[in-house]
Amino acid sequence: MTCPNKSRRQFLQYTAVSLVTASSPASAFFRLNNPCLNPSKTPVSKLEELAWQGVNPENWWDCHTHIVGSGDNGSGITLSEQMNAPLLHPIQTLLHWAYANAACTGKKGGQDVGYVSRIVALLETMPKGAKAMLYAFDKAHGANGDADHANTAFFVPNEYAMMLAKRYPERFEWVASIHPYRRDCEAVLEQAVVQGARAVKWLPPAMGIDPASPQCDRFYKVASKLNIPIISHGGEEKSVHGADQPLFGNPLRLRRALDAGVRVVIAHCATLGNDLDESGKSIRSFDIFAKLMAEKQWQGQLFGDISATVLRNRELEVVKTLLTETGWHSRLLNGSDYPLTGVLPLISIKNFVESGLLAEEALEPLLVLQDYHPFRFDFVLKRSLSWQGKRFASSVFETRPFFTGEVNS
């Protein structure tokens, strides 16, 4: 079992290392602090033009986009006190600052509006039809079905995510977040689908959801009937505290949902950390993901999203496997994990070049994109990766048919 406190310390240590390993303190600060440049001024390179070849922008839905805010403009977003207590909880405060900075939300008092203004500006410089799928985030709940406010890191209401999607229908879709232990989970799920939710987002370690618990069965029954997928975090969770139940991120625990006929998307393809396999042996979470993907009975139900797979804390060997396992590509879905893509030290383009996964001539245009536009940067980087002549298929980036129910695999 991974100690959650240790994980958070490691994240802080990693961020600190990012500051001191640059050529100078000034350049280190520059690479940590998002410059928030005007997205309409983003240069278009030949590399980006090549990235869009074979991809229909009308089908380009970023399936992993987080909403950032503080509830300062009626959004209903709430944050734990730990995220604004630098002396008592420096790590959580640092995380909050990093997300807000990456999303260019502005100063306190205007973060809700700042987030929306920024992400709309970013999406408006994407080709027509391209959208981001905005995530709600439910509170942690206890086994009795009551909200666990003390262990809720943050809360983003379904109503807020839905409102943004309705306000900007040409650029946003929305994803509900519903804790399956809630007494009203079935009714809330049915209502969310009526209101246009394309999926349900879970972060089991932080939200206190055991996907293998019988308490989830009634939720699975409705999700299967409505054919709405569950996007559930797989593997170790380092970014969000909360209920601190690391075992709940084990991909094997999602078999219960699959047995119930639910379409399941394992976020990040479980590319971080270790989990216990059926024999009780600790192995890479990604290897458990691979085992599940190989089980033929789940080929029309089990999928993975490739969000966060390009972060520094992912093994390059895992990226190579995702590229070369071309039989998986029809079951992989692109997402960015925005705003993490705007936390500049978390992604090293140079590492990909030095490992042979990226051509050297791609370095400069990607560095420029990284400063201007996290969505386009993430997309162009992934489209440009190659190993043993294999690249991600165009279909990986055309996620709309999956979420509209036009295809099941």
C-alpha positions in Angstrom: 0.0 0.0 0.0 1.3 3.4 -0.9 1.2 5.9 2.0 -0.9 8.9 0.9 1.1 11.3 3.0 4.3 10.1 1.4 2.8 10.6 -2.1 1.9 14.2 -1.3 5.4 14.8 0.1 6.9 13.3 -3.0 4.8 15.7 -5.2 6.0 18.7 -3.2 9.6 17.5 -3.4 9.3 17.0 -7.2 8.0 20.5 -7.6 10.8 21.9 -5.6 13.3 19.9 -7.7 11.8 21.4 -10.8 12.7 24.8 -9.5 16.3 24.1 -8.8 17.2 21.9 -11.7 16.8 24.7 -14.3 19.8 26.7 -15.5 19.0 29.6 -13.1 16.5 30.6 -10.4 14.9 33.0 -12.9 14.5 30.5 -15.6 13.2 27.9 -13.1 10.5 30.3 -11.9 9.6 31.1 -15.5 9.1 27.4 -16.3 7.0 26.9 -13.1 4.9 30.0 -13.5 2.5 29.8 -16.5 3.0 33.0 -18.6 -0.7 32.9 -19.6 0.0 34.2 -23.1 -2.8 35.3 -25.4 -4.1 32.0 -27.0 -5.2 34.0 -30.1 -1.5 34.7 -30.8 -0.4 31.1 -30.7 1.9 30.4 -33.7 0.8 27.6 -36.0 3.7 25.3 -37.0 4.0 22.7 -39.7 4.1 20.2 -36.8 0.7 21.2 -35.7 -0.7 21.2 -39.3 0.6 17.6 -39.6 -1.0 16.6 -36.3 -4.5 17.5 -37.6 -4.1 15.5 -40.8 -6.4 12.5 -40.5 -8.3 13.9 -37.5 -11.8 15.3 -37.9 -12.1 18.3 -35.5 -15.9 17.7 -35.3 -15.0 14.4 -33.5 -12.2 15.9 -31.3 -13.6 16.0 -27.8 -11.0 16.2 -25.0 -12.5 13.7 -22.6 -10.6 14.7 -19.5 -11.0 18.4 -18.6 -11.2 19.6 -15.0 -13.1 22.7 -13.8 -11.1 25.0 -11.6 -12.6 27.7 -9.3 -13.2 28.7 -5.8 -16.9 29.4 -5.6 -16.3 33.2 -5.7 -18.9 33.8 -8.3 -21.8 31.6 -7.5 -20.5 28.4 -9.1 -21.1 26.4 -6.0 -17.5 25.1 -6.1 -16.1 24.5 -2.6 -12.5 23.8 -1.5 -11.3 22.3 1.7 -9.6 24.6 4.1 -6.4 22.7 3.6 -6.1 24.2 0.1 -5.8 27.7 1.5 -3.6 27.1 4.6 0.0 27.6 3.5 1.4 27.2 7.1 -0.6 24.2 8.2 -1.0 22.5 4.8 1.7 23.7 2.5 1.4 20.8 0.0 -2.3 21.2 -0.5 -2.0 25.0 -0.8 0.8 24.5 -3.4 -1.4 22.1 -5.4 -4.3 24.7 -5.4 -1.9 27.4 -6.5 -0.5 25.2 -9.2 -3.9 24.3 -10.7 -5.1 27.9 -10.5 -1.9 29.2 -12.1 -2.0 26.6 -14.8 -5.6 27.5 -15.6 -4.8 31.2 -15.5 -7.7 31.9 -13.2 -6.4 35.2 -11.9 -6.4 36.5 -8.3 -8.7 35.6 -5.5 -12.2 37.0 -5.9 -12.4 36.2 -9.6 -11.2 32.6 -10.1 -14.6 31.2 -11.3 -14.9 33.8 -14.0 -11.1 33.7 -14.8 -11.2 30.0 -15.4 -14.2 30.2 -17.8 -12.8 33.2 -19.7 -9.4 31.5 -20.1 -10.7 28.1 -21.3 -13.2 29.7 -23.7 -10.4 31.7 -25.2 -8.3 28.6 -25.6 -11.1 26.6 -27.2 -12.0 29.4 -29.5 -8.5 29.0 -31.2 -9.2 25.4 -31.9 -10.7 24.2 -35.2 -14.5 24.5 -35.4 -16.2 21.5 -33.7 -13.4 20.7 -31.2 -14.7 20.6 -27.6 -13.6 20.0 -24.1 -15.6 17.7 -21.8 -15.9 19.5 -18.4 -15.9 17.4 -15.2 -18.1 17.9 -12.3 -16.6 16.4 -9.0 -18.9 15.0 -6.3 -18.2 15.1 -2.6 -16.7 12.1 -0.8 -19.4 10.0 0.9 -19.3 7.5 3.7 -20.7 3.9 3.6 -24.0 5.3 5.1 -24.6 7.4 2.0 -24.0 10.7 3.8 -21.6 13.3 2.3 -18.2 13.2 4.1 -17.4 16.9 4.1 -14.2 16.4 6.2 -12.7 14.2 3.5 -13.8 16.2 0.5 -10.9 17.9 -1.2 -13.1 20.0 -3.5 -16.6 19.9 -4.9 -17.8 21.0 -8.4 -21.6 20.7 -8.7 -23.1 18.9 -11.7 -25.3 21.9 -12.2 -22.3 24.2 -12.8 -20.7 21.9 -15.3 -24.1 21.5 -17.1 -24.6 25.3 -17.1 -21.2 25.9 -18.8 -21.9 23.3 -21.5 -25.3 24.9 -22.2 -23.8 28.4 -22.2 -21.1 27.4 -24.7 -22.5 24.4 -26.6 -20.1 24.8 -29.5 -17.1 24.3 -27.2 -18.1 22.2 -24.2 -19.8 19.0 -23.3 -20.2 18.0 -19.6 -19.5 15.0 -17.5 -21.4 14.3 -14.3 -19.9 13.2 -11.0 -22.2 11.1 -8.8 -21.1 9.1 -5.8 -22.7 5.6 -6.0 -23.2 5.5 -2.2 -25.6 8.4 -2.4 -29.2 7.5 -1.5 -30.4 9.4 -4.6 -27.7 8.2 -6.9 -30.0 6.5 -9.4 -32.3 9.5 -9.7 -29.4 11.9 -10.0 -27.9 9.8 -12.7 -31.1 9.6 -14.7 -31.5 13.3 -14.4 -28.0 14.0 -15.5 -28.4 11.9 -18.7 -31.6 13.8 -19.5 -29.7 17.0 -19.0 -27.0 16.0 -21.5 -24.2 14.4 -19.4 -22.0 12.3 -21.6 -20.3 10.3 -18.9 -19.7 10.0 -15.1 -16.4 10.8 -13.5 -15.1 9.0 -10.4 -11.9 9.4 -8.5 -12.2 6.5 -6.1 -9.2 7.0 -3.8 -10.2 10.6 -3.1 -14.0 10.2 -3.2 -14.1 7.1 -1.1 -15.6 4.9 -3.8 -14.9 1.2 -3.8 -15.9 0.1 -7.3 -16.0 -3.5 -6.2 -18.5 -2.8 -3.4 -22.1 -4.2 -3.7 -23.2 -0.7 -2.7 -22.4 0.3 -6.3 -24.7 -2.3 -7.9 -27.8 -0.1 -8.1 -25.8 2.6 -9.8 -24.3 0.1 -12.2 -27.7 -1.2 -13.1 -28.9 2.3 -14.2 -25.6 3.2 -15.9 -25.8 0.0 -18.0 -29.5 0.7 -18.9 -28.7 4.2 -20.0 -25.4 3.2 -21.7 -23.5 6.0 -20.0 -19.8 5.3 -19.4 -18.0 5.7 -16.1 -14.6 7.3 -16.4 -12.8 6.1 -13.3 -9.3 6.9 -12.2 -6.9 3.9 -12.3 -3.7 3.4 -10.3 -2.1 5.7 -7.8 -3.5 9.2 -7.2 -1.1 12.0 -6.3 -2.9 15.2 -7.2 -6.0 15.2 -5.0 -6.3 14.3 -1.3 -9.6 13.4 0.3 -10.7 10.0 1.6 -7.2 8.6 1.0 -8.2 5.1 0.0 -5.4 4.1 -2.4 -6.6 0.5 -2.8 -9.8 1.8 -4.4 -7.7 2.8 -7.5 -6.9 -0.8 -8.4 -8.2 -1.4 -11.9 -9.3 -4.9 -10.9 -12.0 -3.4 -8.7 -13.8 -2.2 -11.8 -14.6 -5.7 -12.9 -17.8 -5.5 -10.9 -18.9 -2.6 -13.2 -17.9 -4.5 -16.3 -19.9 -7.6 -15.1 -22.9 -5.3 -14.7 -22.6 -4.3 -18.4 -21.3 -0.8 -17.8 -18.9 0.8 -20.3 -15.8 1.7 -18.3 -13.0 4.1 -19.2 -9.9 3.7 -17.0 -8.4 7.2 -16.7 -4.7 7.5 -17.5 -4.6 3.8 -18.5 -3.6 3.3 -14.8 0.0 4.4 -15.8 1.1 5.3 -12.3 1.9 3.3 -9.2 1.5 -0.4 -8.1 -1.6 -2.4 -7.1 -2.2 -6.0 -6.0 -3.1 -8.6 -8.6 -5.4 -11.5 -8.0 -2.6 -13.4 -6.2 -1.9 -10.6 -3.8 1.4 -9.6 -5.5 2.2 -6.0 -6.0 2.7 -5.2 -9.7 2.4 -2.1 -11.8 -1.1 -0.8 -12.1 -0.5 -0.5 -15.8 0.2 -4.2 -16.0 -3.2 -4.8 -14.4 -4.8 -2.5 -17.0 -3.0 -4.4 -19.8 -4.3 -7.7 -18.3 -7.9 -6.4 -18.3 -7.5 -5.1 -21.9 -6.5 -8.6 -23.0 -9.6 -10.2 -21.6 -11.8 -10.7 -24.7 -15.1 -10.4 -22.9 -14.5 -6.7 -22.2 -13.5 -5.6 -25.7 -16.7 -3.7 -26.2 -16.8 -2.4 -22.7 -13.4 -1.5 -21.4 -11.4 1.5 -22.6 -8.6 3.7 -21.4 -8.0 7.4 -21.6 -4.5 8.6 -22.3 -4.7 11.8 -20.2 -1.6 12.4 -18.0 0.4 9.7 -19.8 2.9 12.3 -21.0 3.7 13.6 -17.5 7.2 13.3 -16.2 6.2 10.8 -13.5 5.1 8.2 -16.1 7.6 5.6 -17.3 8.7 6.1 -20.8 8.4 2.3 -21.3 4.6 2.7 -20.6 4.3 5.3 -23.3 6.2 3.0 -25.7 3.7 0.2 -24.9 0.7 2.4 -25.5 2.1 3.4 -28.9 3.1 -0.1 -30.1 0.0 -1.9 -28.8 -1.9 -0.9 -31.9 -4.7 -3.4 -31.1 -5.7 -1.1 -28.2 -5.9 2.0 -30.2 -9.6 1.6 -31.1 -10.2 1.5 -27.3 -8.0 4.5 -26.3 -9.5 7.9 -25.9 -7.7 11.2 -25.8 -7.9 13.6 -22.9 -5.5 16.2 -21.6 -6.1 16.3 -17.8 -6.3 20.1 -18.2 -5.2 22.2 -16.3 -2.3 19.8 -15.4 -1.0 20.3 -18.9 -0.5 24.0 -18.0 1.8 23.1 -15.0 5.0 23.6 -17.0 7.5 21.5 -15.0 5.3 18.4 -15.2 6.0 17.7 -18.9 9.5 17.5 -20.4 9.6 17.6 -24.2 13.4 17.1 -24.0 13.0 13.8 -22.3 10.9 12.5 -25.2 13.5 13.7 -27.7 16.4 12.1 -25.8 14.5 8.8 -25.4 13.9 8.6 -29.2 10.1 9.0 -28.9 10.1 12.4 -30.5 12.0 13.9 -33.4 14.5 16.6 -32.4 13.0 19.1 -34.8 9.7 18.9 -32.8 11.3 20.4 -29.7 11.1 24.1 -30.5 7.5 24.3 -31.9 6.3 22.2 -28.9 8.1 24.5 -26.4 6.3 27.4 -28.0 2.9 25.6 -27.9 3.5 24.7 -24.2 3.7 28.3 -23.2 0.7 29.4 -25.3 -1.9 26.7 -25.5 -2.1 23.6 -23.2 -4.8 21.9 -25.3 -3.0 22.2 -28.6 0.3 21.4 -27.0 -1.0 18.2 -25.4 -2.6 17.1 -28.7 0.4 17.9 -30.9 2.8 16.2 -28.5 0.8 13.0 -28.5 0.3 13.0 -32.3 4.0 13.5 -32.8 5.2 10.6 -30.5 6.5 7.6 -32.3 8.2 4.3 -31.3 9.3 1.6 -33.7 7.4 3.3 -36.4 4.1 3.2 -34.5 2.1 6.3 -33.6 -1.3 6.8 -31.9 -4.0 6.1 -34.5 -6.2 9.1 -35.5 -9.2 7.3 -34.0 -7.7 7.9 -30.5 -8.3 11.6 -30.9 -11.8 11.2 -32.4 -13.7 10.5 -29.2 -17.1 12.0 -29.9 -18.6 8.8 -31.4 -17.8 6.9 -28.2 -19.6 9.5 -26.0 -22.6 10.0 -28.3 -23.2 6.2 -28.4 -22.6 6.0 -32.1 -20.0 3.2 -31.5 -19.3 0.9 -28.6 -15.7 0.0 -29.6 
